[in-house]
Every structure is written in structure tokens, then in C-alpha cells.
């Protein structure tokens, strides 16, 4: 599986009716920043989807900091952008891969076949002097039919059963080592990780903003058993998506995302956290 598209490929497809570019740029420290930069300039024809408003749902006591969106609203947003089940989607962020990765995973979850990520993101597009635009496109409203792929979603109950050793799976924590080890925690109210999880930092799947090759990803995950299920998580289900993609690149078939992630796990005070 290769979910990555190059600048050259995207440029060659610009203007084609079936292509839709999705700008997912976002700044966790300033929620308005991504949309402001999209308004200033973006790749021609791109629509903007906001992590908080479009790609996540309402934050509640449980479910984590970026829970799944309301899918009636999400599908309506796709239809407003003229996206159909046959549309070829290419998402991009600034090159982090995480925000575009969130959109990519959501589209896979609703059963979309042709969805990709622009390798290197908008930074690479700019650095390689490809054209940009400030014009906001308008598309005729479409019809979209979702078919949820539950095989790629891990629930809180799934993770609980893994921790209690009632279900077999490897938990992969995608956060930086200091957060995984419980040395520091800048966001959540508890520090540490879900018991039994191993640590594979999400940005180690990139070389200068570009996804590593399949052999390189295979080397990153060489100690994992391809025959066993894998559940990836992070703090809130966003930065885990590049690891989900990297595992699929590496050929792993049974990969799921725990969307609620650590912020959901610690919403129940009875749950233990691991520290090393």
C-alpha cells in the first residue's frame, strides 16, 4: 500500500474534475492559524478542513481531546466540498503528516478508496516553487455514501481487554519518549503510558518531512509480529495516524487506531498508567 503522492504527480493532476485537494494545516497552539494561512494561499482548488471543527467531535468527559466527529456533519462537509465516493483525495498539512494523516484515516474509516497524502506537505510544495493560489474554490454539492470500516478502529473496550490480557494485540504509543516515560506531560493531567505499550515516536517515520520508504518503515517495526494485531495511539488520536500509515507501508495488515488515545484512557481514574 502506498498512500503517498508526490508534488510532481499532484501538479500533473491539477484541474482534473475527479481530484480534490484538502488543506489540513493546523497549529495546536493556535487553532485559528491553519485557516488563516489557507485564506492567504493554498494549492489551487484545495478546500480547507479544520482539525477541531471538521475532523473531530465535541470534547466530553470521555473520548479524548480529539474524538471522532459527528459523521452526519462530517459527510455533509464532504458533500459541501463536492466530494463523492469516486473522488481522488489528496490531503496535505505543513509536512508534519499528522493532520493530513487524521483526514486520511477518517476517509479510510468511512470506506473511501482513493485517498492519499502529499509527501512533504505544503512546505515542500512551496520550497519546490509549485504554484499557489488565494482563490477559494466553490463546488457543486455532491452525494456521499459512507460505509464504516470498523476493522481499523480500536475502542476503549478493546484497549482495556488488551491491558487485562483478555485480548492479544501490541499497543504502540506514538508520543515522544519523555511523555511515554512519564518524565514530562505538557498537555494531559497524568503522565505515563497505557500499561504494556511500546514506544515508537511518530515523527521517526519521516526524513525531513517526507515519509520514509517501505523498507525503512519495516526496519522501524522489525520487532513486531506481523501476524498479531497492532493498536496505535498517541495523546488524542492525531499524531498516531502517521504510525498507522507507516505500519501499513511496512506491510502490517491488522492495524487499528485508538482514537481516544491516552487522553481517553486517563479519563477513568481507575485505569493504571505505566512509567519507566
N, C-alpha and C positions, 0 to 999 in steps of 0.2 A: 504494500500500500504506500503510495506517495501522495500525501495531502498538500504538497508544497508546489507553488508555481513561481517561476522566475519573472523578473521585470520584463525581460525580452518577450516572454510569452504573453503576459498581460498587455503590453504595449501593442503587440500584433493583433490582439482581440478587441481593442478599444472601439467602441461604437457599434459593436455587434449586438443585435437585439437580445440574444439569449444570455449575454454576460451582464452580471450585476456586481459592482464593487461595493463593499461595505466597509466604511471607515469606522473603526472601533477604538480610535485613540482615546486614552483616558489617563487621568492623573489621580491616584488615590489620595493625594494630599490636597487636591483642588478639583472638586467634582465638576466644575464648570470649564476647566481648561481644555479638555478634548473637543468639546463642541465649539468653543471659541476659535480654536485653531482650524477646525473643519470649516467654519464660516469664512475664515481668512483665505484658505486654499486647501485643496484636496485633489485627488486624482479625478480626472474628468469622468462625470457620470456617477460618481460614488454617492451613496446615501449614508447618513450617519445614524448609528445605533449606540445608545448610551448604556454603559455597564450598569449603572444604578436604575435608570428609568426603563430600559428596554430588555436588558439581558438578565435582570434579577427581579425578584418579587419583593413584597413588603417584608421588612425585618420584624420578626416576632420574638417571643421568648426562646423558642427553639427554632431550628432550621438554619442557623448560622448567619453570618453577616451578608452573604450574597446568595439567598435561597433561590430556588427555581422561580422563574417568572410565572405569572398567571398566563396559561397557554392560550386562552381566548384572546387576551390582549396581545400576546406575542405574535400569534398568527395574524391578527388584524394589522399589526405593524408590518409584517412581511407583505401582506396584501396591499397596504398603502404604498409600499415601495415597488409594487409591480412584480413581485417575486412569485413565480409559480413552481410547481414540483419539477419542472424541466429546466429551470434557470441554472446556469453555471455561476456559482457564487465564489468570489474571491474576497476574503476579509484581510484587512491589514490594520496594524497599530503602528507604534513608533519603532518596532523591531524587537519589543520585549517578547512577543509571541503569545503572551498570556491573555490579553484582552481579545485579540483575534481568535486565540485558541478557545476562549469561552464561547464565542459565537459559533465557531466550527463545531464544538461538541454539542451545543444546543441543536444545531441543524442536523447533526447525526442522530440526536435523540428523537427528533420529530420525523426521522426517516428520509432525510434529504440525501440524494446520491452524489450529486456533483457540487461539493463544497471544498474549498481549498484556502490556503493561507499564502499571502505574498511573502516570499522569503526576504528577510532583511527589513520588511516594513517600509513605512513612509520615508524613514531616514535614508534607506538605500535608494529609494526611488528619486529622492531629491539629490543625493550625492552623485548619482549617475546621470543627472541632468535630464530626466524624463519630464514631459510637460505636466503642468498643474493648472488648476482652474479655480476660480472663486464662484463660478456659476452653480446655483443649486438646481439640480435636475428635478423634473416633475414627471411622474409615471402614471399611466392609467391603472386604476385599482384592479388587482387580479383576484383569483380564487386559489386558495392553498388548502390542501387536504393533508393533515398530519397523520402519521402512523407511528406511534411511540415505540421506540426500541428500548424496552426495559432491560435488555441484556447488557447495556453499558452504564447503568445506574446502580450504585450501591446505596442502600438506605441505612439509616441509623441502626435499625434492627439487624441488618446484615453485618455491620461492623461489630455490634455488640456480640453477636454469635461467634465471630472470629476471635474476639478478645477472650471470650469464655471457652474457646476451643471446642465449640459445638459445630463449627463450620471451618473448612480448610480454605485458607487464602493468605496471601502475603500482603501486608499493609505497607504502603510506600509513602512516607512523609516527604513532601516536596519542598519544605521550607528550608531556610538557611540553617546551618548546623547549630548556631547559638540558640536559635529558637527551639529546634528539635531537642537539644540537650537540656533545655530549661535554664540556660545561663542568663538569657535576657528575653523579655517578651514586651515589645513596644505597642502591641495592639490589644491582645486578649487579656482577660483578668487572671488567667492562670498560665503558668509556664510549664513546658514539657511536651510530651507527645502521647499519642494513643498507645497503650501498652502493647509491646510486641512489634511495633512498626520499625522498619529500617529507614535510613535517611538517604535519599537521592535528590540533591538540590536541583531544582527545576532549571536554573539558568546554566547548569553544566551541560545541558543538551544543545548548547549553541556555541558557535565560533564567530565572535564579533557580530552578533545579531542574526547570523544565519544558522538554520538548523544543521546539526551535524549529519553526516551520511549514515545510511543504514548500518554499515559495518561498525562505525564509531558508536552508534547507539547500542548495538549488540554488545560491544565491549563494556559499556557503562553498566549494563544489566546482566553481565555474564554469570553472576552467582544465582540468578533467579531460575526457577524451574519452569520452562515453557508450558508444561502440562498442568500447572497449578494456576488457579485464579489469582488475579492481582487487583488490589483496590488501591487507587492513588487518592491522596488528599493533601491539603495544604492548610491555610488558615480559614479560607472561606470558599474554596472550590474554584478559584480563578487561576492561580499560578500552578495548580496541579495539572491543568489541561495540557501544557507543553510536555509534561512527562507522560501523560496519556498518549499523546501523539507520538512521542519518541518510542514508547513501548510498541505501538502499532507498527512504526517504521522498522523496529527491530524484529518484527515477526511474531510478537506475542498476540495470541488470539483472545484469551479470556481476561480482558482488561475492563475494569469498571471505575467510575469516578464517584467518590463520596462527596456530593455537592455541599452538604452542610459542613464537612471537614472539622477541624479542631474546634472552631468556634461553636459548632453544634454539639460536639462531644462534651465539652465542658459546661454546656447549659444545664446538664444534670449533675448536681454536686456529688452524687453517689458514684460517679464514674472516676476511676483512678486515672492518674496520668503518670507516664514513665519519665524518668530522668536518668541521665548518665553522666 
